[in-house]
Structure formats: structure tokens, C-alpha cells
Amino acid sequence: MKVLLALALLPAPALADPPAIDAVRATQTAQGWRFDVTLSHPDTGWEHYADGWRVLDPEGR
């Protein structure tokens, strides 16, 4: 019983809906490319924020 209680008190991963990409603007600069992205997401709180990006071409590279 104590083991079950201990497992129940462990933090669980945050389950959230995926974000929606509302707008993207790509601009070529002298230093490379700049991407301005607007996201929306129905969830709130510090556990639900974008902390990384992956920019892929149409072939997934």
C-alpha cells in the first residue's frame, strides 16, 4: 500500500494538446535565415511553453 501511495505522489508528465502554428515568416538576412513564428495553444501555465524549434524543408531535412 505504501508503494502505491508513493507512486501516486510522483510528478506525472504534463499532457497537453499540440500547439497550432498560426503564422510563419521566413526572411533571408546577411547572416542566414530568420524565422518569425506565431503559435497558439489552449493550455496555460509554465509547463506549457515552446522551448525548442525544428525547421525542416519539405523533404524533412
CHARMM-style PDB file with segment names, atoms N, HN, CA, C and O in Angstrom:
ATOM      1  N   MET     1       0.822  -1.195   0.000  1.00  0.00      PROA
ATOM      2  CA  MET     1       0.000   0.000   0.000  1.00  0.00      PROA
ATOM      3  C   MET     1       0.869   1.264   0.000  1.00  0.00      PROA
ATOM      4  O   MET     1       0.566   2.228  -0.703  1.00  0.00      PROA
ATOM      5  N   LYS     2       1.950   1.256   0.791  1.00  0.00      PROA
ATOM      6  HN  LYS     2       2.196   0.473   1.362  1.00  0.00      PROA
ATOM      7  CA  LYS     2       2.838   2.423   0.850  1.00  0.00      PROA
ATOM      8  C   LYS     2       3.489   2.686  -0.508  1.00  0.00      PROA
ATOM      9  O   LYS     2       3.694   3.839  -0.886  1.00  0.00      PROA
ATOM     10  N   VAL     3       3.813   1.620  -1.241  1.00  0.00      PROA
ATOM     11  HN  VAL     3       3.646   0.683  -0.934  1.00  0.00      PROA
ATOM     12  CA  VAL     3       4.431   1.776  -2.561  1.00  0.00      PROA
ATOM     13  C   VAL     3       3.450   2.450  -3.514  1.00  0.00      PROA
ATOM     14  O   VAL     3       3.842   3.343  -4.265  1.00  0.00      PROA
ATOM     15  N   LEU     4       2.188   2.041  -3.498  1.00  0.00      PROA
ATOM     16  HN  LEU     4       1.870   1.316  -2.888  1.00  0.00      PROA
ATOM     17  CA  LEU     4       1.185   2.660  -4.355  1.00  0.00      PROA
ATOM     18  C   LEU     4       1.004   4.130  -4.023  1.00  0.00      PROA
ATOM     19  O   LEU     4       0.872   4.958  -4.924  1.00  0.00      PROA
ATOM     20  N   LEU     5       0.997   4.460  -2.749  1.00  0.00      PROA
ATOM     21  HN  LEU     5       1.104   3.787  -2.017  1.00  0.00      PROA
ATOM     22  CA  LEU     5       0.858   5.856  -2.339  1.00  0.00      PROA
ATOM     23  C   LEU     5       2.060   6.667  -2.818  1.00  0.00      PROA
ATOM     24  O   LEU     5       1.897   7.787  -3.302  1.00  0.00      PROA
ATOM     25  N   ALA     6       3.259   6.114  -2.686  1.00  0.00      PROA
ATOM     26  HN  ALA     6       3.391   5.205  -2.293  1.00  0.00      PROA
ATOM     27  CA  ALA     6       4.466   6.808  -3.129  1.00  0.00      PROA
ATOM     28  C   ALA     6       4.429   7.030  -4.644  1.00  0.00      PROA
ATOM     29  O   ALA     6       4.789   8.107  -5.119  1.00  0.00      PROA
ATOM     30  N   LEU     7       3.998   6.024  -5.399  1.00  0.00      PROA
ATOM     31  HN  LEU     7       3.705   5.150  -5.013  1.00  0.00      PROA
ATOM     32  CA  LEU     7       3.913   6.175  -6.851  1.00  0.00      PROA
ATOM     33  C   LEU     7       2.862   7.199  -7.242  1.00  0.00      PROA
ATOM     34  O   LEU     7       3.050   7.925  -8.218  1.00  0.00      PROA
ATOM     35  N   ALA     8       1.781   7.274  -6.520  1.00  0.00      PROA
ATOM     36  HN  ALA     8       1.629   6.685  -5.727  1.00  0.00      PROA
ATOM     37  CA  ALA     8       0.722   8.239  -6.819  1.00  0.00      PROA
ATOM     38  C   ALA     8       1.185   9.671  -6.586  1.00  0.00      PROA
ATOM     39  O   ALA     8       0.663  10.593  -7.212  1.00  0.00      PROA
ATOM     40  N   LEU     9       2.147   9.872  -5.704  1.00  0.00      PROA
ATOM     41  HN  LEU     9       2.571   9.122  -5.196  1.00  0.00      PROA
ATOM     42  CA  LEU     9       2.620  11.222  -5.386  1.00  0.00      PROA
ATOM     43  C   LEU     9       3.743  11.690  -6.303  1.00  0.00      PROA
ATOM     44  O   LEU     9       4.128  12.858  -6.245  1.00  0.00      PROA
ATOM     45  N   LEU    10       4.277  10.810  -7.148  1.00  0.00      PROA
ATOM     46  HN  LEU    10       3.964   9.862  -7.195  1.00  0.00      PROA
ATOM     47  CA  LEU    10       5.337  11.216  -8.075  1.00  0.00      PROA
ATOM     48  C   LEU    10       4.767  12.168  -9.123  1.00  0.00      PROA
ATOM     49  O   LEU    10       3.624  12.011  -9.551  1.00  0.00      PROA
ATOM     50  N   PRO    11       5.561  13.152  -9.537  1.00  0.00      PROA
ATOM     51  CA  PRO    11       5.064  14.062 -10.577  1.00  0.00      PROA
ATOM     52  C   PRO    11       4.858  13.310 -11.885  1.00  0.00      PROA
ATOM     53  O   PRO    11       5.672  12.469 -12.267  1.00  0.00      PROA
ATOM     54  N   ALA    12       3.778  13.619 -12.554  1.00  0.00      PROA
ATOM     55  HN  ALA    12       3.117  14.302 -12.243  1.00  0.00      PROA
ATOM     56  CA  ALA    12       3.465  12.995 -13.844  1.00  0.00      PROA
ATOM     57  C   ALA    12       3.839  13.949 -14.968  1.00  0.00      PROA
ATOM     58  O   ALA    12       3.831  15.164 -14.769  1.00  0.00      PROA
ATOM     59  N   PRO    13       4.165  13.425 -16.139  1.00  0.00      PROA
ATOM     60  CA  PRO    13       4.456  14.324 -17.266  1.00  0.00      PROA
ATOM     61  C   PRO    13       3.209  15.112 -17.644  1.00  0.00      PROA
ATOM     62  O   PRO    13       2.087  14.617 -17.536  1.00  0.00      PROA
ATOM     63  N   ALA    14       3.421  16.331 -18.084  1.00  0.00      PROA
ATOM     64  HN  ALA    14       4.332  16.733 -18.172  1.00  0.00      PROA
ATOM     65  CA  ALA    14       2.290  17.178 -18.489  1.00  0.00      PROA
ATOM     66  C   ALA    14       1.749  16.689 -19.826  1.00  0.00      PROA
ATOM     67  O   ALA    14       2.490  16.564 -20.801  1.00  0.00      PROA
ATOM     68  N   LEU    15       0.465  16.419 -19.858  1.00  0.00      PROA
ATOM     69  HN  LEU    15      -0.137  16.520 -19.065  1.00  0.00      PROA
ATOM     70  CA  LEU    15      -0.192  16.022 -21.096  1.00  0.00      PROA
ATOM     71  C   LEU    15      -0.923  17.235 -21.623  1.00  0.00      PROA
ATOM     72  O   LEU    15      -1.715  17.849 -20.908  1.00  0.00      PROA
ATOM     73  N   ALA    16      -0.663  17.582 -22.858  1.00  0.00      PROA
ATOM     74  HN  ALA    16      -0.019  17.083 -23.439  1.00  0.00      PROA
ATOM     75  CA  ALA    16      -1.242  18.802 -23.406  1.00  0.00      PROA
ATOM     76  C   ALA    16      -1.564  18.611 -24.874  1.00  0.00      PROA
ATOM     77  O   ALA    16      -1.008  17.739 -25.542  1.00  0.00      PROA
ATOM     78  N   ASP    17      -2.461  19.433 -25.359  1.00  0.00      PROA
ATOM     79  HN  ASP    17      -2.912  20.142 -24.817  1.00  0.00      PROA
ATOM     80  CA  ASP    17      -2.758  19.443 -26.783  1.00  0.00      PROA
ATOM     81  C   ASP    17      -1.563  20.033 -27.521  1.00  0.00      PROA
ATOM     82  O   ASP    17      -0.848  20.863 -26.961  1.00  0.00      PROA
ATOM     83  N   PRO    18      -1.331  19.620 -28.771  1.00  0.00      PROA
ATOM     84  CA  PRO    18      -0.221  20.213 -29.527  1.00  0.00      PROA
ATOM     85  C   PRO    18      -0.529  21.669 -29.882  1.00  0.00      PROA
ATOM     86  O   PRO    18      -1.696  22.038 -30.012  1.00  0.00      PROA
ATOM     87  N   PRO    19       0.499  22.493 -30.039  1.00  0.00      PROA
ATOM     88  CA  PRO    19       0.268  23.886 -30.425  1.00  0.00      PROA
ATOM     89  C   PRO    19      -0.175  23.985 -31.879  1.00  0.00      PROA
ATOM     90  O   PRO    19       0.102  23.100 -32.688  1.00  0.00      PROA
ATOM     91  N   ALA    20      -0.860  25.064 -32.194  1.00  0.00      PROA
ATOM     92  HN  ALA    20      -1.086  25.783 -31.536  1.00  0.00      PROA
ATOM     93  CA  ALA    20      -1.245  25.369 -33.579  1.00  0.00      PROA
ATOM     94  C   ALA    20      -0.280  26.416 -34.114  1.00  0.00      PROA
ATOM     95  O   ALA    20       0.006  27.399 -33.430  1.00  0.00      PROA
ATOM     96  N   ILE    21       0.221  26.220 -35.316  1.00  0.00      PROA
ATOM     97  HN  ILE    21      -0.012  25.422 -35.871  1.00  0.00      PROA
ATOM     98  CA  ILE    21       1.092  27.207 -35.962  1.00  0.00      PROA
ATOM     99  C   ILE    21       0.180  28.164 -36.713  1.00  0.00      PROA
ATOM    100  O   ILE    21      -0.432  27.793 -37.715  1.00  0.00      PROA
ATOM    101  N   ASP    22       0.091  29.395 -36.227  1.00  0.00      PROA
ATOM    102  HN  ASP    22       0.588  29.697 -35.413  1.00  0.00      PROA
ATOM    103  CA  ASP    22      -0.823  30.386 -36.796  1.00  0.00      PROA
ATOM    104  C   ASP    22      -0.189  31.190 -37.932  1.00  0.00      PROA
ATOM    105  O   ASP    22      -0.874  31.567 -38.882  1.00  0.00      PROA
ATOM    106  N   ALA    23       1.104  31.451 -37.839  1.00  0.00      PROA
ATOM    107  HN  ALA    23       1.661  31.145 -37.067  1.00  0.00      PROA
ATOM    108  CA  ALA    23       1.770  32.242 -38.879  1.00  0.00      PROA
ATOM    109  C   ALA    23       3.262  31.951 -38.851  1.00  0.00      PROA
ATOM    110  O   ALA    23       3.840  31.697 -37.794  1.00  0.00      PROA
ATOM    111  N   VAL    24       3.878  31.992 -40.029  1.00  0.00      PROA
ATOM    112  HN  VAL    24       3.408  32.198 -40.888  1.00  0.00      PROA
ATOM    113  CA  VAL    24       5.330  31.831 -40.154  1.00  0.00      PROA
ATOM    114  C   VAL    24       5.813  32.807 -41.212  1.00  0.00      PROA
ATOM    115  O   VAL    24       5.214  32.935 -42.279  1.00  0.00      PROA
ATOM    116  N   ARG    25       6.904  33.490 -40.900  1.00  0.00      PROA
ATOM    117  HN  ARG    25       7.390  33.386 -40.032  1.00  0.00      PROA
ATOM    118  CA  ARG    25       7.530  34.372 -41.884  1.00  0.00      PROA
ATOM    119  C   ARG    25       9.020  34.047 -41.903  1.00  0.00      PROA
ATOM    120  O   ARG    25       9.685  34.107 -40.869  1.00  0.00      PROA
ATOM    121  N   ALA    26       9.546  33.702 -43.082  1.00  0.00      PROA
ATOM    122  HN  ALA    26       9.006  33.653 -43.922  1.00  0.00      PROA
ATOM    123  CA  ALA    26      10.972  33.416 -43.254  1.00  0.00      PROA
ATOM    124  C   ALA    26      11.593  34.567 -44.021  1.00  0.00      PROA
ATOM    125  O   ALA    26      11.101  34.961 -45.078  1.00  0.00      PROA
ATOM    126  N   THR    27      12.680  35.104 -43.478  1.00  0.00      PROA
ATOM    127  HN  THR    27      13.079  34.784 -42.619  1.00  0.00      PROA
ATOM    128  CA  THR    27      13.367  36.231 -44.100  1.00  0.00      PROA
ATOM    129  C   THR    27      14.841  35.891 -44.220  1.00  0.00      PROA
ATOM    130  O   THR    27      15.477  35.504 -43.239  1.00  0.00      PROA
ATOM    131  N   GLN    28      15.391  36.038 -45.435  1.00  0.00      PROA
ATOM    132  HN  GLN    28      14.875  36.352 -46.231  1.00  0.00      PROA
ATOM    133  CA  GLN    28      16.820  35.807 -45.622  1.00  0.00      PROA
ATOM    134  C   GLN    28      17.578  37.065 -45.249  1.00  0.00      PROA
ATOM    135  O   GLN    28      17.241  38.160 -45.699  1.00  0.00      PROA
ATOM    136  N   THR    29      18.613  36.904 -44.418  1.00  0.00      PROA
ATOM    137  HN  THR    29      18.886  36.014 -44.052  1.00  0.00      PROA
ATOM    138  CA  THR    29      19.451  38.028 -43.988  1.00  0.00      PROA
ATOM    139  C   THR    29      20.891  37.747 -44.401  1.00  0.00      PROA
ATOM    140  O   THR    29      21.194  36.678 -44.930  1.00  0.00      PROA
ATOM    141  N   ALA    30      21.764  38.696 -44.161  1.00  0.00      PROA
ATOM    142  HN  ALA    30      21.519  39.564 -43.731  1.00  0.00      PROA
ATOM    143  CA  ALA    30      23.177  38.502 -44.478  1.00  0.00      PROA
ATOM    144  C   ALA    30      23.796  37.382 -43.634  1.00  0.00      PROA
ATOM    145  O   ALA    30      24.755  36.741 -44.063  1.00  0.00      PROA
ATOM    146  N   GLN    31      23.247  37.146 -42.435  1.00  0.00      PROA
ATOM    147  HN  GLN    31      22.467  37.666 -42.087  1.00  0.00      PROA
ATOM    148  CA  GLN    31      23.781  36.117 -41.540  1.00  0.00      PROA
ATOM    149  C   GLN    31      23.131  34.748 -41.743  1.00  0.00      PROA
ATOM    150  O   GLN    31      23.597  33.769 -41.159  1.00  0.00      PROA
ATOM    151  N   GLY    32      22.086  34.646 -42.538  1.00  0.00      PROA
ATOM    152  HN  GLY    32      21.707  35.441 -43.012  1.00  0.00      PROA
ATOM    153  CA  GLY    32      21.381  33.370 -42.740  1.00  0.00      PROA
ATOM    154  C   GLY    32      19.887  33.632 -42.859  1.00  0.00      PROA
ATOM    155  O   GLY    32      19.466  34.568 -43.539  1.00  0.00      PROA
ATOM    156  N   TRP    33      19.102  32.815 -42.206  1.00  0.00      PROA
ATOM    157  HN  TRP    33      19.444  32.054 -41.654  1.00  0.00      PROA
ATOM    158  CA  TRP    33      17.652  32.947 -42.253  1.00  0.00      PROA
ATOM    159  C   TRP    33      17.096  33.286 -40.883  1.00  0.00      PROA
ATOM    160  O   TRP    33      17.621  32.844 -39.861  1.00  0.00      PROA
ATOM    161  N   ARG    34      16.028  34.075 -40.871  1.00  0.00      PROA
ATOM    162  HN  ARG    34      15.602  34.434 -41.701  1.00  0.00      PROA
ATOM    163  CA  ARG    34      15.305  34.407 -39.647  1.00  0.00      PROA
ATOM    164  C   ARG    34      13.886  33.879 -39.812  1.00  0.00      PROA
ATOM    165  O   ARG    34      13.267  34.071 -40.859  1.00  0.00      PROA
ATOM    166  N   PHE    35      13.369  33.214 -38.779  1.00  0.00      PROA
ATOM    167  HN  PHE    35      13.872  33.058 -37.929  1.00  0.00      PROA
ATOM    168  CA  PHE    35      12.009  32.679 -38.791  1.00  0.00      PROA
ATOM    169  C   PHE    35      11.217  33.314 -37.663  1.00  0.00      PROA
ATOM    170  O   PHE    35      11.584  33.197 -36.494  1.00  0.00      PROA
ATOM    171  N   ASP    36      10.132  33.987 -38.016  1.00  0.00      PROA
ATOM    172  HN  ASP    36       9.834  34.082 -38.966  1.00  0.00      PROA
ATOM    173  CA  ASP    36       9.204  34.544 -37.032  1.00  0.00      PROA
ATOM    174  C   ASP    36       7.971  33.646 -37.040  1.00  0.00      PROA
ATOM    175  O   ASP    36       7.327  33.468 -38.074  1.00  0.00      PROA
ATOM    176  N   VAL    37       7.649  33.084 -35.876  1.00  0.00      PROA
ATOM    177  HN  VAL    37       8.172  33.229 -35.036  1.00  0.00      PROA
ATOM    178  CA  VAL    37       6.575  32.103 -35.769  1.00  0.00      PROA
ATOM    179  C   VAL    37       5.600  32.540 -34.691  1.00  0.00      PROA
ATOM    180  O   VAL    37       6.001  32.957 -33.604  1.00  0.00      PROA
ATOM    181  N   THR    38       4.303  32.439 -35.006  1.00  0.00      PROA
ATOM    182  HN  THR    38       3.977  32.100 -35.889  1.00  0.00      PROA
ATOM    183  CA  THR    38       3.247  32.716 -34.026  1.00  0.00      PROA
ATOM    184  C   THR    38       2.520  31.410 -33.746  1.00  0.00      PROA
ATOM    185  O   THR    38       2.009  30.763 -34.660  1.00  0.00      PROA
ATOM    186  N   LEU    39       2.479  31.027 -32.471  1.00  0.00      PROA
ATOM    187  HN  LEU    39       2.895  31.553 -31.728  1.00  0.00      PROA
ATOM    188  CA  LEU    39       1.808  29.806 -32.031  1.00  0.00      PROA
ATOM    189  C   LEU    39       0.626  30.154 -31.147  1.00  0.00      PROA
ATOM    190  O   LEU    39       0.618  31.188 -30.479  1.00  0.00      PROA
ATOM    191  N   SER    40      -0.371  29.284 -31.148  1.00  0.00      PROA
ATOM    192  HN  SER    40      -0.365  28.444 -31.691  1.00  0.00      PROA
ATOM    193  CA  SER    40      -1.434  29.393 -30.148  1.00  0.00      PROA
ATOM    194  C   SER    40      -1.602  28.029 -29.513  1.00  0.00      PROA
ATOM    195  O   SER    40      -1.309  26.998 -30.119  1.00  0.00      PROA
ATOM    196  N   HSD    41      -2.080  28.045 -28.277  1.00  0.00      PROA
ATOM    197  HN  HSD    41      -2.318  28.882 -27.785  1.00  0.00      PROA
ATOM    198  CA  HSD    41      -2.186  26.816 -27.511  1.00  0.00      PROA
ATOM    199  C   HSD    41      -3.269  27.015 -26.464  1.00  0.00      PROA
ATOM    200  O   HSD    41      -3.257  28.022 -25.757  1.00  0.00      PROA
ATOM    201  N   PRO    42      -4.213  26.073 -26.347  1.00  0.00      PROA
ATOM    202  CA  PRO    42      -5.308  26.273 -25.401  1.00  0.00      PROA
ATOM    203  C   PRO    42      -4.919  26.102 -23.939  1.00  0.00      PROA
ATOM    204  O   PRO    42      -5.635  26.580 -23.059  1.00  0.00      PROA
ATOM    205  N   ASP    43      -3.808  25.436 -23.655  1.00  0.00      PROA
ATOM    206  HN  ASP    43      -3.226  25.047 -24.369  1.00  0.00      PROA
ATOM    207  CA  ASP    43      -3.395  25.213 -22.275  1.00  0.00      PROA
ATOM    208  C   ASP    43      -2.629  26.425 -21.748  1.00  0.00      PROA
ATOM    209  O   ASP    43      -2.123  27.235 -22.525  1.00  0.00      PROA
ATOM    210  N   THR    44      -2.551  26.540 -20.448  1.00  0.00      PROA
ATOM    211  HN  THR    44      -2.963  25.882 -19.817  1.00  0.00      PROA
ATOM    212  CA  THR    44      -1.839  27.654 -19.832  1.00  0.00      PROA
ATOM    213  C   THR    44      -0.885  27.123 -18.767  1.00  0.00      PROA
ATOM    214  O   THR    44      -0.958  25.958 -18.378  1.00  0.00      PROA
ATOM    215  N   GLY    45      -0.006  27.978 -18.311  1.00  0.00      PROA
ATOM    216  HN  GLY    45       0.054  28.924 -18.628  1.00  0.00      PROA
ATOM    217  CA  GLY    45       0.908  27.623 -17.225  1.00  0.00      PROA
ATOM    218  C   GLY    45       2.327  27.427 -17.727  1.00  0.00      PROA
ATOM    219  O   GLY    45       2.571  27.322 -18.929  1.00  0.00      PROA
ATOM    220  N   TRP    46       3.258  27.379 -16.785  1.00  0.00      PROA
ATOM    221  HN  TRP    46       3.060  27.464 -15.808  1.00  0.00      PROA
ATOM    222  CA  TRP    46       4.679  27.279 -17.111  1.00  0.00      PROA
ATOM    223  C   TRP    46       5.042  25.935 -17.712  1.00  0.00      PROA
ATOM    224  O   TRP    46       6.083  25.825 -18.360  1.00  0.00      PROA
ATOM    225  N   GLU    47       4.226  24.911 -17.524  1.00  0.00      PROA
ATOM    226  HN  GLU    47       3.381  25.000 -16.998  1.00  0.00      PROA
ATOM    227  CA  GLU    47       4.524  23.597 -18.077  1.00  0.00      PROA
ATOM    228  C   GLU    47       4.223  23.530 -19.573  1.00  0.00      PROA
ATOM    229  O   GLU    47       4.571  22.551 -20.233  1.00  0.00      PROA
ATOM    230  N   HSD    48       3.581  24.558 -20.105  1.00  0.00      PROA
ATOM    231  HN  HSD    48       3.298  25.354 -19.569  1.00  0.00      PROA
ATOM    232  CA  HSD    48       3.141  24.534 -21.494  1.00  0.00      PROA
ATOM    233  C   HSD    48       3.743  25.707 -22.262  1.00  0.00      PROA
ATOM    234  O   HSD    48       3.076  26.716 -22.492  1.00  0.00      PROA
ATOM    235  N   TYR    49       5.000  25.569 -22.653  1.00  0.00      PROA
ATOM    236  HN  TYR    49       5.542  24.750 -22.465  1.00  0.00      PROA
ATOM    237  CA  TYR    49       5.635  26.614 -23.442  1.00  0.00      PROA
ATOM    238  C   TYR    49       6.570  25.957 -24.450  1.00  0.00      PROA
ATOM    239  O   TYR    49       7.060  24.850 -24.226  1.00  0.00      PROA
ATOM    240  N   ALA    50       6.808  26.633 -25.538  1.00  0.00      PROA
ATOM    241  HN  ALA    50       6.411  27.532 -25.720  1.00  0.00      PROA
ATOM    242  CA  ALA    50       7.724  26.118 -26.560  1.00  0.00      PROA
ATOM    243  C   ALA    50       9.146  26.464 -26.155  1.00  0.00      PROA
ATOM    244  O   ALA    50       9.474  27.637 -25.976  1.00  0.00      PROA
ATOM    245  N   ASP    51       9.985  25.460 -26.011  1.00  0.00      PROA
ATOM    246  HN  ASP    51       9.718  24.507 -26.157  1.00  0.00      PROA
ATOM    247  CA  ASP    51      11.369  25.719 -25.620  1.00  0.00      PROA
ATOM    248  C   ASP    51      12.366  25.184 -26.642  1.00  0.00      PROA
ATOM    249  O   ASP    51      13.550  25.045 -26.338  1.00  0.00      PROA
ATOM    250  N   GLY    52      11.900  24.885 -27.839  1.00  0.00      PROA
ATOM    251  HN  GLY    52      10.937  24.998 -28.086  1.00  0.00      PROA
ATOM    252  CA  GLY    52      12.792  24.425 -28.885  1.00  0.00      PROA
ATOM    253  C   GLY    52      12.097  24.469 -30.228  1.00  0.00      PROA
ATOM    254  O   GLY    52      10.869  24.466 -30.315  1.00  0.00      PROA
ATOM    255  N   TRP    53      12.907  24.510 -31.273  1.00  0.00      PROA
ATOM    256  HN  TRP    53      13.904  24.513 -31.202  1.00  0.00      PROA
ATOM    257  CA  TRP    53      12.371  24.603 -32.626  1.00  0.00      PROA
ATOM    258  C   TRP    53      13.090  23.616 -33.516  1.00  0.00      PROA
ATOM    259  O   TRP    53      14.249  23.267 -33.286  1.00  0.00      PROA
ATOM    260  N   ARG    54      12.395  23.184 -34.514  1.00  0.00      PROA
ATOM    261  HN  ARG    54      11.454  23.467 -34.701  1.00  0.00      PROA
ATOM    262  CA  ARG    54      12.987  22.366 -35.558  1.00  0.00      PROA
ATOM    263  C   ARG    54      12.453  22.907 -36.874  1.00  0.00      PROA
ATOM    264  O   ARG    54      11.244  22.881 -37.108  1.00  0.00      PROA
ATOM    265  N   VAL    55      13.333  23.394 -37.732  1.00  0.00      PROA
ATOM    266  HN  VAL    55      14.314  23.415 -37.542  1.00  0.00      PROA
ATOM    267  CA  VAL    55      12.942  23.917 -39.039  1.00  0.00      PROA
ATOM    268  C   VAL    55      13.329  22.871 -40.073  1.00  0.00      PROA
ATOM    269  O   VAL    55      14.502  22.521 -40.201  1.00  0.00      PROA
ATOM    270  N   LEU    56      12.332  22.365 -40.818  1.00  0.00      PROA
ATOM    271  HN  LEU    56      11.378  22.649 -40.715  1.00  0.00      PROA
ATOM    272  CA  LEU    56      12.566  21.319 -41.801  1.00  0.00      PROA
ATOM    273  C   LEU    56      12.143  21.773 -43.192  1.00  0.00      PROA
ATOM    274  O   LEU    56      11.216  22.568 -43.341  1.00  0.00      PROA
ATOM    275  N   ASP    57      12.831  21.262 -44.208  1.00  0.00      PROA
ATOM    276  HN  ASP    57      13.585  20.616 -44.088  1.00  0.00      PROA
ATOM    277  CA  ASP    57      12.398  21.534 -45.573  1.00  0.00      PROA
ATOM    278  C   ASP    57      11.286  20.546 -45.948  1.00  0.00      PROA
ATOM    279  O   ASP    57      10.978  19.655 -45.156  1.00  0.00      PROA
ATOM    280  N   PRO    58      10.681  20.678 -47.121  1.00  0.00      PROA
ATOM    281  CA  PRO    58       9.577  19.777 -47.482  1.00  0.00      PROA
ATOM    282  C   PRO    58       9.955  18.292 -47.484  1.00  0.00      PROA
ATOM    283  O   PRO    58       9.075  17.439 -47.368  1.00  0.00      PROA
ATOM    284  N   GLU    59      11.234  17.968 -47.613  1.00  0.00      PROA
ATOM    285  HN  GLU    59      11.950  18.661 -47.708  1.00  0.00      PROA
ATOM    286  CA  GLU    59      11.679  16.573 -47.574  1.00  0.00      PROA
ATOM    287  C   GLU    59      11.995  16.104 -46.146  1.00  0.00      PROA
ATOM    288  O   GLU    59      12.417  14.964 -45.948  1.00  0.00      PROA
ATOM    289  N   GLY    60      11.796  16.966 -45.171  1.00  0.00      PROA
ATOM    290  HN  GLY    60      11.454  17.892 -45.332  1.00  0.00      PROA
ATOM    291  CA  GLY    60      12.056  16.573 -43.782  1.00  0.00      PROA
ATOM    292  C   GLY    60      13.508  16.691 -43.343  1.00  0.00      PROA
ATOM    293  O   GLY    60      13.890  16.120 -42.322  1.00  0.00      PROA
ATOM    294  N   ARG    61      14.318  17.419 -44.092  1.00  0.00      PROA
ATOM    295  HN  ARG    61      14.008  17.883 -44.922  1.00  0.00      PROA
ATOM    296  CA  ARG    61      15.730  17.614 -43.712  1.00  0.00      PROA
ATOM    297  C   ARG    61      15.886  18.893 -42.939  1.00  0.00      PROA
ATOM    298  OT1 ARG    61      16.995  19.236 -42.530  1.00  0.00      PROA
TER     299      ARG     61
END
